[in-house]
């Protein structure tokens, strides 16, 4: 599903209401920025599920 927006503010508000967590917000915000830079207008291309940003801490903590 492709969702088009008239402005960045409209898009950010839509994203904030659509997502479940901060990770999903970041993914869609970055997609919005990328699409605007390379295509000249604000849109999102949505799939069935939203990708998320996950941070893994591989540092072992000293006991």
C-alpha positions in Angstrom: 0.0 0.0 0.0 1.4 3.4 -1.0 0.4 6.4 1.2 1.0 9.9 -0.1 1.2 13.1 2.0 0.9 16.8 1.2 3.6 17.8 3.8 6.2 16.3 6.1 4.1 17.4 9.2 1.1 15.5 7.8 3.3 12.4 7.2 4.9 12.5 10.7 1.5 12.8 12.4 0.2 9.9 10.4 3.2 7.8 11.2 2.9 8.6 15.0 -0.8 7.5 14.9 -0.1 4.3 12.8 2.9 2.7 14.6 3.1 0.7 17.8 6.5 1.6 19.1 9.5 3.9 18.6 11.4 1.4 16.4 8.6 1.3 13.8 8.4 5.1 13.9 12.1 5.4 13.1 11.9 3.0 10.2 9.0 4.8 8.6 10.5 8.2 9.2 13.7 7.2 7.5 11.7 5.7 4.6 9.8 9.0 4.3 13.0 11.0 4.3 14.6 8.7 1.6 11.5 8.9 -0.6 11.4 12.7 -0.4 15.1 13.1 -1.2 15.0 10.7 -4.2 11.5 11.2 -5.5 10.7 14.8 -4.5 7.4 14.1 -2.6 6.4 12.5 0.7 5.1 9.0 0.6 5.5 5.6 2.3 5.4 2.2 0.7 3.9 -0.1 3.4 4.0 -3.9 3.5 1.9 -6.2 5.7 4.3 -5.8 8.6 6.6 -2.9 9.5 10.3 -3.5 10.0 11.8 -2.5 13.3 15.1 -1.2 14.5 16.6 -3.5 17.0 19.7 -2.8 19.0 21.7 -5.8 20.4 24.2 -5.2 23.2 27.0 -7.8 22.6 29.1 -6.3 25.4 29.6 -8.7 28.3 29.1 -7.1 31.6 31.7 -7.8 34.3 30.3 -9.6 37.4 
